Amino acid sequence: MRRALDKGNERDPRNGNVFRMPGAFLVQGDEVLWHHDFQHSGELPDFENLPLPNRDTEPRESTV
C-alpha cells in the first residue's frame, strides 16, 4: 500500500453500493435462458455448462 501511495496513487472514498454482486445472464430475444446466482464477488460461473442458444431464430437488432 505504501508503494502505491508513494507513486501518487490515492484512495478514493467508496461510492455506490459496495455490496452489489455481479450478474451473469444468457438472454435470447425476450427470454432469459440462464443466469448465475453469485455467492461472492470472486466466484466464477460454470461457463462450460451454459445451454446453447437456439440458432434457428434470426438475430434481433440491438435496441441499445
Backbone torsions as a table, in degrees:
resi	resn	phi	psi	omega
1	MET	NA	-42.1	-178.6
2	ARG	-61.8	-40.4	179.7
3	ARG	-63.1	-39.6	178.9
4	ALA	-64.3	-41.7	178.6
5	LEU	-66.9	-37.4	178.3
6	ASP	-64.7	-27.7	178.9
7	LYS	-82.5	-0.7	177.8
8	GLY	100.7	-1.3	176.9
9	ASN	-74.2	142.3	-178.8
10	GLU	-122.8	159.3	175.8
11	ARG	-93.4	125.5	176.5
12	ASP	-95.1	153.7	175.2
13	PRO	-66.6	146.6	177.9
14	ARG	-67.8	143.2	176.7
15	ASN	-135.2	161.1	-178.5
16	GLY	74.1	-161.8	-179.9
17	ASN	-94.4	102.5	-177.0
18	VAL	-73.5	-9.7	179.9
19	PHE	-99.0	4.9	-179.1
20	ARG	-65.7	136.2	179.5
21	MET	-93.7	154.5	176.7
22	PRO	-70.9	168.7	177.5
23	GLY	-133.2	144.6	175.5
24	ALA	-135.9	123.0	-175.7
25	PHE	-138.1	147.1	170.4
26	LEU	-116.5	116.1	-174.7
27	VAL	-120.8	136.4	173.4
28	GLN	-130.4	115.9	-176.1
29	GLY	64.6	-125.6	178.7
30	ASP	-97.2	5.6	-173.5
31	GLU	-109.1	132.8	173.2
32	VAL	-88.1	111.6	-176.8
33	LEU	-82.9	-28.8	-175.5
34	TRP	-159.1	144.9	172.0
35	HIS	-146.0	157.7	179.8
36	HIS	-119.9	125.6	176.0
37	ASP	-90.5	107.6	-177.6
38	PHE	-73.8	141.7	174.6
39	GLN	-94.8	-27.6	176.4
40	HIS	-154.3	163.2	-172.2
41	SER	-68.9	-20.3	-179.8
42	GLY	-93.3	1.0	-177.0
43	GLU	-72.5	142.5	176.8
44	LEU	-105.9	129.5	176.1
45	PRO	-66.2	161.2	178.5
46	ASP	-85.1	78.2	-175.8
47	PHE	-66.8	-22.1	-178.9
48	GLU	-70.5	-20.3	-178.8
49	ASN	-109.6	28.6	175.2
50	LEU	-69.1	143.1	173.9
51	PRO	-69.1	145.6	178.6
52	LEU	-78.2	133.9	178.0
53	PRO	-68.9	155.6	179.0
54	ASN	-72.1	113.8	-176.2
55	ARG	-87.8	0.8	-179.5
56	ASP	-79.7	-14.4	-178.3
57	THR	-94.3	149.9	178.2
58	GLU	-72.9	139.1	176.8
59	PRO	-65.7	142.3	178.4
60	ARG	-92.9	149.6	177.5
61	GLU	-70.8	144.4	179.1
62	SER	-70.3	140.3	177.4
63	THR	-99.8	8.5	-178.0
64	VAL	-89.4	NA	NA
